[in-house]
Amino acid sequence: MKKKGGERMREAWVTDVLASYENDHRPAHEYLRESGEWTAISRHDLLRGVRSAARGWRAAGLRPGDRVAVEAADPHVFVPAFLGALWAGVVPVPLPPPPAAGRHAAWSAHVSAMARTARPEVIALRGDVEPPAGCGRPVDLDSVVAAPPEQSVPHEPGPDTIAYLQFSSGSTGTPRAVPARVAAVIANGLAIMHDGLRSDPAVDRGLSWLPLHHDMGLVGFVLAPLLARVPVSFVPTRFFVRDPGLWLRSMSERRATISFAPNFAFALSARRTSPEQIAALDLGHVRVLGCGAEPINHAVLERFLGTFGPTGLAPEALMPCYGLAEATLAVTLSPPDRPYRVDRVRTAALSAGQATPDPVGETDSADGVSTLVGCGEPLPGNEIVIRDTHGDVLGERSVGEVWVRGPAVARGYVAAPRETGTAFLPDGWLRTGDLGYLAEGELFVTGRLKDLLILNGRNLDPQRVEWLAETVPGVRAGGVVACTRPGPQSEELVIVAECHTSATAGLAPALREVVGAALGVPVHDVVAVRPGAVPKTTSGKPRRQETRRQYLEGALRVQQG
């Protein structure tokens, strides 16, 4: 579509889609409530709620371009509040919800740090939560979404207008604020839904319990489905934390066809769903269960398929992917019409930076083989290269840093010139900080550059150690960190593992045995800590550098056997 004079107009923005819902009563969203009941709303109802929130933001004194920090807890409140901000031209900054009990000081410190970067005029929270200092003028979020709707027209942003600020997870350091441009969100959202998922609004339904203050939950299930007009069912994240089995029960009950989750959620679901619950599930209609946001463990996906195969779940439904907030969301997706690809490579060669294939049956012992999961090829318009520490492009199957370029890549961080100069290059390339390699056009991610363990001159990705540790009985999945400490000659390997008191006896020798046998490296110290003691990001990823700092300072809460 073109304007007069030949100037090209942008494709439909989120608010353009919403405006078209005036007399459309087809399903839009449904929300699971505390009562266990689902509240369904039509497209017309969604537009009405968005207009109410837009009026609420204006009543709070906000104008186009102003920033508002918004608590991202209950989807039935946050979603219309977020979309209402876009309608009014206000720039929302999604915040992690305050904890139900304990750790309030940590949450306040985290939100205050976000506010120092984002500088919101207003902070909108629910209930009687005390807003942290320096976060802007406080506003009651429930009052915002309860404002009477008005027959307003949406604010019309330009392609380069900042739609919202998205904070990165901060798993390897301080979270950074990524300004999401309108054109980037449109490009990524449509590429995900049309090219990646091949979605059909007439037959597909998304379902998500993912945190709405992170890119996978926000872009993947609020913005992208809206651009593609696909209905979505929302489960509050805290419901999944209390009951991981709720995810697939809801997929079965709501006949949802598309969902995504991190690797740890697949492990939890397989472990905490009883045989009786599995027998009651029907997942034969599920087209896509995407797995991303952290390195993907092939053994976990195999266990998941083995556990839920009897429900009718097809192997082709599992879709490994790769993305990051700096690229709006997705960079690669595995094809939805074939089982995901795995790559068996020699472990020693991988540690030396080369993904040398090891055909099944060639190696005498599986201890010398690592199995990696392919994350698919780049979405249309995206480019990926693998480069060494000097910035030189590496060849096929050489491990190096993953660099990405495409229409959805941001142009820098907010108020972080040094980090922007390091990660975002003038020619449009983004240095992701992730390690991986390309094989036959498909991306295989091996770890994070900052987390890499260097032991006696050998490079080792920490998640390989952590996944092995999680196979030891009593160790909590997602609660393990592998790091190093200074030794007399070189760095030494340390494992910090969450477990219950009953599991501490014999833990250290068991961990040393399983890691030594598989990877051929000694474990110099094992620290058993209480459940919840390993520092994590607001999306649940272990903070390895912070864990290492606490270990070296003796600040970890050690579990006493």
N, C-alpha and C positions, 0 to 999 in steps of 0.2 A: 504494500500500500504506500502511495506517495502523496506528499503535500503538493500544493501549487508551487511551481518553480523547480520541481524535481527532487526536493529534499525528502529523503527516505524516512518514514515514520517507524518508530519502534514497534515490535510485535506487542500483542496484548499483554499488559501488566496485570498484576494480581487484582488491583482495584477495577480494572476494565472488566475482568471476568465477573467479579462480584456485582458490578453495576448491571450486568446482563441477567442477574437472577431476580429482577423485580417481580416477575409473575411466574417464576419457575418453582414448582412445588415438588420437584424430584429430590431424592435423598442427597444430603450434603455430608453431614457429620452425625455421629452418635457418640455419647460419652457415658462411660461406666461410672456410676456414683457410689458413694459410701454404702448406700442401702443394698448394693448388689444389682440394682435395676439399671437398665440402659435408657438414656434420654436421647431420642432421635430428633433431629432438626432438618428441615428442608432447606433448599438453596435460598428460598425467600426468607425463611427464618434466620439463616446465617447473615444475609444482607441486613436484615433489621437489627440484629445484634451488633454488627459492625458499625452501623450508623449510630446506634446508641453509644457505643464506646467512643466513636469519633466526637460526638457531642460532649461526652464526659471529659475527654482530653481538652477540648476547647474551654469547657467550663473551669478546668483546672489552670487555665491561663497559658496553655501551650499553643504555639503557633508553628507553621511549617518550618522545618529545619531545627526546631528545638529537640533536645534529647530527653528521653524518659526511661529510667531504669524500671523494669517490670518483673515482678516475681513470676517465675514460670513453674507453677505448681499444678493446680487443677486445670486440666485442658478446657473444661467448659467455661472457665473464667479467662484463662490466658489467651486462648485462640481468638475470641472476638476482641479482646483488649489489644492484642498485637496487630490484628488486621485493621482494627479501628484507628490505630496510630498511623498505619500506612495510608488509610483513607484520608486522614486529616493532614498528611504530610509531615507528621511528627516522626522522629527517628527513635524506634524502640531499641532498648538494650536489655535483652533477656538476662535475668538473674537466676542463679540456683535457688531453689526454695529453702527457707530456713529449716533447720533440723527439728524434728518433732521433740526431741529431748537430748540434752547434752550437746557439746561441741558448738554452742551458740557463739562463743568467743571466736572460735576458728572461722565460723561462717561470717561473722561481722568483719573480721580482719580481711577475709577474702573479698567480700563485697566492697569494702572501703578501698581496697587496692584497685578493683575494677573501676570504681567511681573516680579515682584519681586520674585514671586514663581517659575514661569516657566523658567525664564532666557533665553528668545529666542535670537538667534544671529541676527535675522532679524524680522522686522515687516512689513507686506505687507498690504497696504491700497489702496483704490481707490480714484481717483480724487485728489483734492488739500487739503484733510484732513490733518491737522497738527498732526503728531504722538506725543503721550505723551512722556515725558522725561523718559529715562531709559528703553525703550522697545526694544532696539536693533537698528541696522542699518535700515533706512527706504528704502523700495523698492516699486515701483509702481505695484500693483497687476495686472492691465490690461496688462502691459508689459510682465509679467510672462506668462500669459495664451496665449499671442499673439506670443510667440516665435515659430519659425519654428519647426515642429515636426521632431523627429529623430528616426531612427530604432533601438532604444535601447532595451535592455532586462531589466526586472524589478529587483530591489534589492530583494534578497532572505532573509527574516528575519527568525529567529528561533521562536519557539512557545512562548518563554518568552520575546521576543523583545517587547519594548514599541512602539506601532504603532502610538499613538497620546496621547495628554493630554486632558482630559475632565474635565472642571470645574463643580462642583456641583452648584445648583441654589443659595445656600446661603440664603434660606428663614428664617433660624433660627440663622444665624451668618455669619462669613466670608466664602466666597466660597473657597472650597478646590480643589486642582488639583488632579485628579484621573488618574494615568497612565494606559492606556488601553492596555493590552497585546494582541498579535496576537491570541493566543489560546483562550483567553476569548471572543474576538470579534467573532471568528468563532463559538465557542460553543453557544453563546447567539443568534447570528444572525440566525443560522440554527434551533435552538430550537424554536425561534419565528416564522419563516416562515414555517417550516415543521410541527412541533409538535403543535404549538399554533394556527397558522392561516390556516394550511393545504393548503398552497398556491399552485397554478398551473400556471407556467409562460405562458402557452398557453391561459389561459382565464382571469387571474387576471391582474389588473393594480392598482398600488398605486397612491394616490394623497395626497400631503402635503403642508400646508402653515406654518408648525411649524418652529420656529427658528432653524437654522442649527448649532448654537453654543451650543445647548443643546442635551442631549442624545436621547430624543424621535425623534427629527428631524434628527439628524445625523446618529444614529445607525438604527433607525426604518425605515428611508426612503432613506438613501444613501447606507449604508453598508449592512444591512440585505437583502434588495431586490436584491442587486448586487450579493451576495453570492447565492441567490436562482434564479437569472436570471429573476426577475419580473420587468417589465417596470414601470416607475414612472413619474407622471406629477407633476411639482413643481410650486407653487404659492409663490411669495415673501411675507414674513410675513407682511410687511407694507401694502400690498394690502388688506389683510384680516382685518387689523386694521381699514383701511378706510371704508371697506365695508364687514361686516361679512357675508352677504348673498352670497358673492362670493364663499365661500367654497362649499356649496351644489349646487350652479349653475354650478360650475366647475365639481363637481362629476357627475352631470346629463349630462352635455355637453360632457365630455371626456369619459363617460361610465366607470368611475373608480369603482373598487369593494372594495378597502381597504383604509381606512383613520383612523387617530387617532387625538385626540385633548383633551385638559384639560376640566374639568367640565364647566368652565366659557364660553367656546366657544359654548357649547350646549345651554346654557342660552341665550347668545347673538343672536345666530342664530334663536331661537324660537321667540325672542322678536322683532328682526329687519328685519324679512322677511315678506313682505306684502302678503295678500291673493292672489293678482295677480301673484306675483312671485312664490308662492307655487303651484298655479294651473299650472304653466309652467314647473314644475320639474317632472322628472321621475327618481325615486330612487329604482325602483323595482329590479335593477341588483346589488345593493350594498349588499355585503356579510358581511362586517365588518366595524363598526364605533367604534373604540376603545376609551375608556375614561379612562384617568389616569393622572399622574403627580401632582395631588392634591386630597384631599378628595372628594368623589363623592356624590352628593346630589340626592337622589332618586326622590324628587319632580321635579328637573330640568329634569331628564331623562324622567319622565312621561310626563311632559309638551312638551318635544321635540318630543316624540313619538306621542302624541296627535296632535301636530302641523303638523308633516310631514308624519303621517300615510296615508293621502290621496294621497301622491306621490308614493305609493307602497312600502315604506320602511317597511321591516319586523321587528317585535320586536326582533327576533333572531339576527339581525345585530348589536345591541348594545352590546359591549364587554367591561365591566369594567376590569381593570387590575391594577397591582401594580409592581413598579420597582423603581430603583434609579441608579444614575451614578456609585456608588460604586459597583454595580453588573452588570456593562456595560449598561444594560437597564432593560429588563423585568425579573421578578421573577415569577409572576403568570399571567395567562390569563384565563378569563372565556371561556368555550367551545363555539365554533362558531355555534353549532347546537341546542341551546335551549335559551329561554329568560333568561336574567341575574337573579340571585337569590337575594331576599331581605329577611331581617331578622327583624321581629318586636320584639323589646325587651323593657322591662320596664325601663324607663328613670332613676328612682331612683336607681334601681339595677345597671344600667350601670355606674352611677356616683360612686357607691361603688366598682366597679371593676368586676362586674359579668354581663354577657349578658344573662339575664333570659328571655326566650321566652314569648311572650304575644300573644296567638292566637287571630285571628280576632274575635271581638265580646265579648271577655272576659272582657276587661276593659271598664268601663262606659264612660270615656272620652279619646279621642285621645291625650289629653294634657299629659297623663302619659306614652306615648309610643314613642319610637324613632325607625325609620325605617332605617336600614343600608343596604348598597349595598355590595354584595359579589364580591370579586376580582378574584375568581377562585382558582384552586389548583396550586401548584408549577409546573413549567415546568420540564420535565425530567432531572434528575441529581441534582435538587435543593432540599434543605431541609429547612423547617421553623419550629421554635419552639417559644413559647411565654414564656418569663421569667420575674420574679419579679425583684425588685431592688437589691436583693442579688444574682441574677443569677440562682435562682432555677427555674426549669421547671414548668410551670403552666398547669393545666388540661384544658379540653374542656370548652369553653365559659368563661374562666377567662381572664380578660383584663390585658395585660402587654406589655413589649417591644418586638417588633418583631426582632428575630434573624434569619439570613439567611446564608446558606452555599451552595456552588456549584461551578462548573467549571468556571463560568464567574465572580466570585467575585474577586475584586482587592486585592492586598496584602498590601496596605497602601496608604497614601497620599504623595505628593511631598513636601519635606522640611517642614514637620509638624510632628515631632516625637511624641509629646505629644498626638495630636489628633489621630495619627495612633495607638498608644498604647491603647487608650481608645476604638476605634471602631473596630479595626482588631485584633482578638485574635489568638494565636499561633496554635490552632487546626482548623483554617479555618473559624470560625464563624465571621460574621459581625454583630455588634450591630447597627441597623439602626436608632435608635432614634425615630422610629415610634411606636405608640401604636395600639394594635389590639387584636383580638382573633381568634381562630380557631373553626369552627363548621362543623362537618362532612367532615373534610379535606379541607374546603374552608376558605380562609383568609378574615376577615372583619377588615378594618382599621378604627380606631376611632379618630386618631389625632396624634399630635407630642408631645413627652415627654417634650421638652423645652417650648412648648406653653401652657401646661396644666394650667388651671385656678383653683386655690384652694380657694374656697369661704366658709367660716365657716366650714372648715373641709371636704367639698364636692368637689370632682374632676369634672371639667366640661371642655369639649373640646371646644375651642373657635369657631370652625366653626359651631357648633350647634347654638350658639348665632348669628353668622354672617349670617347664612342662614335665620334665623327668621327675622333679621333686613332687609334683602333684600326683604322681602315680603311687607314692608311698602312702599306705593307710594312715589316716589321721590328719594328713595335711590338707588344708582348705584350698580348693581351687580358686584362683584369683587372689590368693593371699600369700604369694611367694615372691621374694625379690632376690635375685642373684646380683652381687656387686663385688667389689674388690677392696682390699685394705693394703697398705704398704707392708712389704715384707723385707727381710734382710737382703735378698738378692733381686727380687722382682715383686710385682703385685700378686696377692694371694686371693683365692676364691672364698667368698663368704655367702652362705645361704641364710636368709631370714624367712622363717616359715610360720604362718599362723596355724595354731592347732589348739585343741582343748587339752586340759590338764592330763587326761587319761592317755593322750597320745604322745606325751613327751618321752616316755621310757623307750629306749631303743631307737629314737628318731634319728639321732646323729649318725650312728653306724649304718642305718638303712639308707639315708640320703647319700652318704659317702660311697656306699656300694653301688647304688643305681647310677649315680652320676659318673663315677670312675669307670664303671664297666662300659657305659655307652659312649662317653666322650673322651675317656683316657686322660682326665685331669683330676688332680687331687682337690678335695674340699678341705680347706684349712680351718674353717669354723662354721658351726651350725648354731643358729640362735632361734629357739622356739619362743614365739610371742603369742599373746592372747588374741583371740579373734577381734578384728577391727583395729589392731595396733599398727599394721602396715599403712603408712600414709598413702592416700589415694586422691585422685582428682575428683571433681564434682561429677564426672561421668563414670567413676569407678575404676579408672586405670591406676595401677601402682605407680607411685612417684619414686622412681629408683634412686635418683640423686638425693632426694630428701631422706629416703631410708638409709642410704649410705652415710649421710651426714649424721643422722641420729645414732647410727651404729658406732661411728668413730668417736662420737661424744659421749657414748654410754647412756643415751637418753631413751632407748627403746624399752618398752614395758615387757620384760622377760617373763615368760610363763614358767612357773615353778611346778615341777613334777611332784 
